[in-house]
């Protein structure tokens, strides 16, 4: 590391590695990258539940549009996994919201196969958190803290 790099990171407004436990937790658990994944998951679950037909025969008459629900779930999980490369918050938040969404598959609002898609996504998100934990522990991921300007 050259001297010019050291002085750039020490100046106010620059970035630096986290110091201490609190800064390390904040740097590794930023919630901002989770916004797209959770937004797609919320939209998928709410649109699917609001447009569901409450009649008992609705499951038998589910059309091809009901196949878009698992696609939305998989896209949101993919966004959470992609954002999980820079923070633990996206996969963790996705798991929490997906666990909430499981109740819609139990009471028949969503087709039952969506339960398996949510469970698979939760497993993938847990695996992503394990990969990110390994990356942090081995030093392959170095989070940064932005110093506030004076």
QUIMO-V942524 format. One record per backbone hydrogen bond with DSSP energy under -0.5 kcal/mol. NH is the residue of the N-H (numbers start at 0). CO is the residue of the C=O. E is the energy in kcal/mol with one decimal. If there is no record, write none. Layout:
BEGIN
NH,CO,E ; NH,CO,E
END
This chain:
BEGIN
5,1,-1.6 ; 6,2,-2.1 ; 7,3,-1.7 ; 8,4,-1.9 ; 9,5,-1.2 ; 10,6,-0.9 ; 13,10,-1.7 ; 15,144,-2.1 ; 17,142,-0.5 ; 22,18,-0.5 ; 23,19,-1.8 ; 24,20,-2.4 ; 25,21,-2.3 ; 26,22,-2.6 ; 27,23,-1.8 ; 28,24,-1.0 ; 33,30,-1.6 ; 34,31,-1.5 ; 37,33,-2.6 ; 38,34,-2.4 ; 39,35,-2.3 ; 40,36,-2.1 ; 41,37,-2.9 ; 42,38,-2.6 ; 43,39,-2.5 ; 44,40,-2.6 ; 45,41,-3.0 ; 46,42,-2.6 ; 47,43,-1.9 ; 48,44,-2.3 ; 49,45,-2.7 ; 50,46,-1.6 ; 51,48,-0.6 ; 53,51,-0.6 ; 57,54,-1.6 ; 60,56,-1.4 ; 61,58,-0.8 ; 65,62,-1.4 ; 66,63,-1.3 ; 67,64,-1.6 ; 68,65,-0.8 ; 69,65,-0.5 ; 70,66,-0.9 ; 71,67,-2.4 ; 72,68,-2.2 ; 73,69,-2.6 ; 74,70,-2.4 ; 75,71,-2.3 ; 76,72,-2.1 ; 77,73,-2.5 ; 78,74,-2.2 ; 79,75,-2.0 ; 80,76,-2.6 ; 81,77,-2.5 ; 82,78,-2.4 ; 83,79,-1.3 ; 84,81,-1.2 ; 85,82,-1.8 ; 86,82,-0.6 ; 87,27,-2.9 ; 91,87,-1.6 ; 92,88,-3.2 ; 93,89,-2.3 ; 94,90,-2.2 ; 95,91,-2.0 ; 96,92,-2.4 ; 97,93,-2.7 ; 98,94,-2.3 ; 99,95,-1.7 ; 100,96,-2.2 ; 101,97,-1.2 ; 102,99,-1.0 ; 103,100,-1.2 ; 104,100,-0.6 ; 104,101,-1.1 ; 105,101,-1.1 ; 106,102,-1.4 ; 108,103,-0.9 ; 109,103,-2.3 ; 113,110,-1.8 ; 114,111,-1.6 ; 115,111,-0.6 ; 116,112,-1.4 ; 117,113,-2.6 ; 118,114,-2.5 ; 119,115,-2.5 ; 120,116,-2.4 ; 121,117,-2.3 ; 122,118,-2.1 ; 123,119,-2.4 ; 124,120,-2.5 ; 125,121,-2.2 ; 126,122,-2.2 ; 127,123,-2.2 ; 128,124,-2.0 ; 129,125,-1.9 ; 130,126,-2.3 ; 131,127,-2.7 ; 132,128,-2.3 ; 133,129,-2.2 ; 134,130,-2.5 ; 135,131,-2.4 ; 136,132,-2.6 ; 137,133,-2.5 ; 138,134,-0.6 ; 138,135,-0.6 ; 139,134,-1.5 ; 140,134,-1.6 ; 142,140,-0.6 ; 144,15,-3.3 ; 146,13,-3.3 ; 146,144,-0.6
END
